[in-house]
Amino acid sequence: MYLDSIISALIAVSGAGLFASASGQKARAPREFVGQVAAYALVPRMAVTCVAYVLIALEMLVAVLLLPPRFRSLAAGTGSALLLLYGFGMLVNLWRGRRALDCGCMGPYAVRPIAYWMVWRNGALAVLLACAAVPSAARPWAFTDVVTLLCGIAVMVALYQATDELFGRVLPAAKHLRMQT
């Protein structure tokens, strides 16, 4: 089974953008990210700083290695594993009743409490990113392929932001309004 090279590139570029954005935010405030990792209470205290810096580095590496097709499978697998790991960390803390815990998704300046929808989002993104590991059929690209790729990236960004807005802000606010009436 082969994936069309445009679809593979679309998934890879979108995933690279996601990981570049996330790692960039965390790298701008590494001490705060160390605090976020510690707050999850899943890593021994003496290893928290090391784990936080390794996570930032892995995210950066995934962002860079998703772009060249030669390393795409390795990067897609690593990125999928990171997304599942983050989802698992959120799930464990939700089970512990720690719903006010910051997800740490986009660094310390975008504080967002964890929620079950984020676990599902990470799972869906992990599956989508894993698709980039499927070998792609090599073929020459036409101008329409480039347009398709650029429009596809715009759609992926819009879909991610709309989902984040809907589940992260709109539905919780609507639930709060319903409770008041």
N, C-alpha and C positions, 0 to 999 in steps of 0.2 A: 504494500500500500504506500502510495506517495501522496504528499500534500502539494498543491500548486505553490510555486515559489512566491507568488504574491501573498497568499494567505499566510504562509510561513513567515514572510517578512513583516506582514501586518501584526501578527501576534508578537513577533520578536521585538519590533520597534516599540509597540505599545507597552510590552513588559519592560523593556529597557527604560522607557520614560518613567514608568511607575517606580522602578527600583532606583533610578537616578534621582528622582525627586525625593523619595523616602530617605535614601542614604545621605543626600545633600542636606536635608533638614536636620538629620541626626548628627551629621558631622559638624554642622555650624554650632551645635550646643552639646558637645559630647558629655559633659558632666551631668547635664539634665537627663540625657538618655540613659546614662548609668543609673540615675535615680529611678527612672521608669522601669528599667530591667529589675532593679532591686525590689521595686514595689510589687512586682508579680510574684515574688517569694517562691520562685521555682529553681533558683540557682543558689548554691552555697554562697554566703556573704563574701568569702575570700576570693571567689571566682567571678563576681558580678562585673567588675571593671573589665576584666579580660574578655568575658563573654560579650559585653556590650560593644567593645571595640572590634571583636571578631565579626559580630553581626553587621556592623557598619561596613567593614571591609568586604564581607561576603556580598552584601547588597550592591556595593560599588562594582565588584567583580562581575556579578551577574549582569548588571546594566551594560557593562562594556562587552562582555563575551556573548551576549545575546545577538549582537549585530553581525559579526562575521559568521557565515553559515558553517564554517569549519568547527566552531566551538559551541554552536547553538544547542545541540543536544545536551551537552554537559551543563551549560548555563540554565537551560530550561528545567532540567532535573533538579539542579541546586535551587533555583528560584521557586519551583513548586514545593520543594521540601521546606524552604524557609516560610512560605505562605502557610503551609500546613502546621509547621511548628508554632507560628504566631497564633494561628487559629486555635490550636490545642492549648496554648497558654491562656488565651482568653476564656476558653471553655472551662478549664480547670478553675479559674478564678470566678467565673459566673456560678459554677457549682458550689463554690465556697461562699457565695452570697456577696461577693465584692464587686457590685455593679458600678460603683463610683470610680473604679480604677481607670486611669487614663490609658487608652489603647496604645499610645506611643507610635501610632501609624505614620504620622507625618511630623515627627519631632515634637519638642516641648511647647511650641508656640501655637499648636492647633489641638488644644486639650479636648478630648472626646472620650466620654465614659464608654467602657466596653459594653457590648450588647450581642445577643445571639445572632442578629443579622450579620454582624461582622465576621462571625465564625463561618456562616454560610457564604459570605462574599469571598473570604479567603479560600474556602474550598473550591468555589466556582472558578476563581482566578487561577488556582493551582492546576485544575483540570485543563483550563484554556491554555495556560503556559506550557503544560506538558505536551500539548498538541504541536508545539514548535519543535519538539524533539523528533517528531515523525520526519523521515527523510522527505525532501522536497524534490520534485521533478525539475531538473534544470532545463530552462528554455530561455530564449532571448526575450527581453521585455520590450513592449511597445509603449508609445506615449500614453495610451489609455491605461496601461498597467500602472504607470507612475501616478496618474490621476486617481485611479482606483485605490492605490496605496495611501495617498494623501487624504482622500475623502474618508477612507476606512479609519485612518488614525483619528481624524476629527470626530467621527462617529463614536469610536471607542472612548475617547476623552469625554465627550458629551454624555455618553451612557454611564460612565463611571461617576462623573460628577452628579448627574441626575439621580442615580441610585443612592449615592452618598447623601445628597440633599433630602431625598424622599424618606429614607429610612433613618437618617441621622437627625433630621431637624423637623420635617413636616409632620410625619406620623406621630412622633412623641409629643409635639405641641398639640396636635389634634386630640390625642388621647387625654392630655392634660385639660384641654378645654371641655371635653365631654364629661370629665369627672366633676367639673365645677357647675355644670348645669343640672 
